[in-house]
């Protein structure tokens, strides 16, 4: 049996699903891209190849093993991008919610079926009309921040992954946690005006620490609320270039250890100045598909 328990983003990780980059298939066509960053790299012939992606993910895998994390891998699905395990589900306390992801990604769910069947708790499958992906779900003890998009053009945006219906449903299911919706920018084709998931512009890295990329938020009052909530001195505030690089998308192994992109020079220095060991990994190729370390992981158990 696999134990399930998550209360926040930063307690020591014991068990995690890490995506795989093997057997990813040919690069998608411009018509098959489901985010503007991937579309940009397809058009510019800079979309990453399988060999480089495997190298990136293996480097991350080795850092997790170094810190004694139990790493579970999905079952391989041929010709399928299975790197971004985060979106397939999420754990709140001791409940596992299976996400409703965009139809183009449904095959990825098959890769974790055998893992789900070993959980020590039941699995809740959300009703089909409730769209939600794990990258939009940031749990912080008694608060749950959820990225969403509520404009009337939601249905025309393949980048809009979590609807308000799913948030209202979770409010009824989890009455002991305050759920805070946060609007994030959405665009099908403008790489500078799209935030694929909340964790691409915001992540908690400790009880009182967070990384915030203001450029990713739709409303100024949302990121100002978060800065006030955590306290300005406890927040790494990303500039426009850092926001574009998805600087918030690190992975917290424990309050003392964070896996970060080696290119995040200013963030890494800030973390180290706060006494945190920064495990630096080159994730340049994975980042071309709109995700980094948090996107690649689905935490199952934190101490």
DAFEN-V811319 format. One record per backbone hydrogen bond with DSSP energy under -0.5 kcal/mol. CO is the residue of the C=O (numbers start at 1). NH is the residue of the N-H. If there is no record, write none. Layout:
co->CO nh->NH
co->CO nh->NH
This chain:
co->1 nh->3
co->2 nh->120
co->5 nh->302
co->6 nh->93
co->7 nh->141
co->12 nh->303
co->14 nh->70
co->15 nh->300
co->15 nh->301
co->16 nh->18
co->16 nh->72
co->17 nh->298
co->18 nh->74
co->20 nh->82
co->21 nh->24
co->23 nh->79
co->23 nh->80
co->29 nh->32
co->29 nh->33
co->35 nh->39
co->36 nh->40
co->37 nh->41
co->38 nh->42
co->39 nh->43
co->40 nh->44
co->41 nh->46
co->41 nh->47
co->42 nh->45
co->49 nh->53
co->50 nh->54
co->51 nh->55
co->52 nh->56
co->53 nh->57
co->54 nh->58
co->55 nh->59
co->56 nh->60
co->57 nh->61
co->58 nh->62
co->59 nh->63
co->60 nh->64
co->61 nh->65
co->62 nh->66
co->63 nh->67
co->64 nh->67
co->64 nh->69
co->65 nh->68
co->69 nh->71
co->70 nh->16
co->70 nh->72
co->72 nh->18
co->76 nh->78
co->77 nh->80
co->80 nh->82
co->82 nh->20
co->83 nh->19
co->83 nh->85
co->84 nh->87
co->85 nh->88
co->86 nh->89
co->87 nh->134
co->88 nh->99
co->90 nh->97
co->92 nh->95
co->93 nh->6
co->95 nh->92
co->95 nh->97
co->96 nh->98
co->96 nh->124
co->97 nh->90
co->97 nh->99
co->98 nh->126
co->99 nh->101
co->100 nh->132
co->102 nh->105
co->103 nh->106
co->105 nh->108
co->105 nh->109
co->106 nh->109
co->106 nh->110
co->107 nh->110
co->107 nh->111
co->108 nh->111
co->109 nh->112
co->110 nh->113
co->111 nh->75
co->112 nh->116
co->113 nh->117
co->115 nh->118
co->116 nh->119
co->118 nh->2
co->122 nh->96
co->123 nh->125
co->124 nh->98
co->124 nh->126
co->127 nh->130
co->129 nh->131
co->131 nh->163
co->132 nh->100
co->133 nh->136
co->134 nh->137
co->135 nh->199
co->136 nh->138
co->136 nh->147
co->137 nh->139
co->138 nh->145
co->140 nh->142
co->140 nh->143
co->142 nh->178
co->143 nh->140
co->144 nh->180
co->145 nh->138
co->146 nh->182
co->148 nh->184
co->151 nh->154
co->153 nh->156
co->154 nh->157
co->156 nh->158
co->157 nh->160
co->159 nh->161
co->162 nh->149
co->163 nh->166
co->163 nh->167
co->164 nh->168
co->165 nh->169
co->166 nh->170
co->167 nh->171
co->168 nh->172
co->169 nh->173
co->170 nh->174
co->173 nh->175
co->174 nh->177
co->177 nh->179
co->178 nh->144
co->178 nh->180
co->179 nh->181
co->180 nh->146
co->182 nh->148
co->183 nh->218
co->183 nh->219
co->185 nh->195
co->189 nh->191
co->190 nh->193
co->194 nh->196
co->197 nh->200
co->198 nh->201
co->198 nh->202
co->201 nh->213
co->203 nh->211
co->206 nh->209
co->209 nh->205
co->209 nh->206
co->210 nh->236
co->211 nh->203
co->212 nh->214
co->212 nh->238
co->213 nh->216
co->214 nh->217
co->216 nh->185
co->219 nh->222
co->219 nh->223
co->220 nh->224
co->221 nh->225
co->222 nh->226
co->223 nh->227
co->224 nh->228
co->225 nh->229
co->226 nh->230
co->227 nh->231
co->231 nh->234
co->232 nh->235
co->234 nh->210
co->235 nh->237
co->236 nh->212
co->236 nh->238
co->239 nh->243
co->240 nh->244
co->241 nh->245
co->242 nh->247
co->243 nh->246
co->246 nh->249
co->248 nh->250
co->249 nh->293
co->251 nh->253
co->251 nh->259
co->253 nh->13
co->254 nh->257
co->256 nh->277
co->257 nh->253
co->257 nh->254
co->258 nh->260
co->258 nh->279
co->259 nh->251
co->260 nh->281
co->261 nh->264
co->263 nh->265
co->264 nh->268
co->265 nh->269
co->266 nh->270
co->267 nh->271
co->268 nh->272
co->269 nh->273
co->270 nh->274
co->271 nh->274
co->271 nh->276
co->272 nh->275
co->276 nh->278
co->277 nh->258
co->277 nh->279
co->278 nh->280
co->279 nh->260
co->281 nh->262
co->281 nh->283
co->283 nh->287
co->284 nh->288
co->285 nh->288
co->286 nh->289
co->286 nh->291
co->287 nh->290
co->292 nh->296
co->293 nh->297
co->294 nh->297
co->295 nh->86
co->296 nh->19
co->298 nh->17
co->300 nh->5
co->301 nh->14
co->301 nh->15
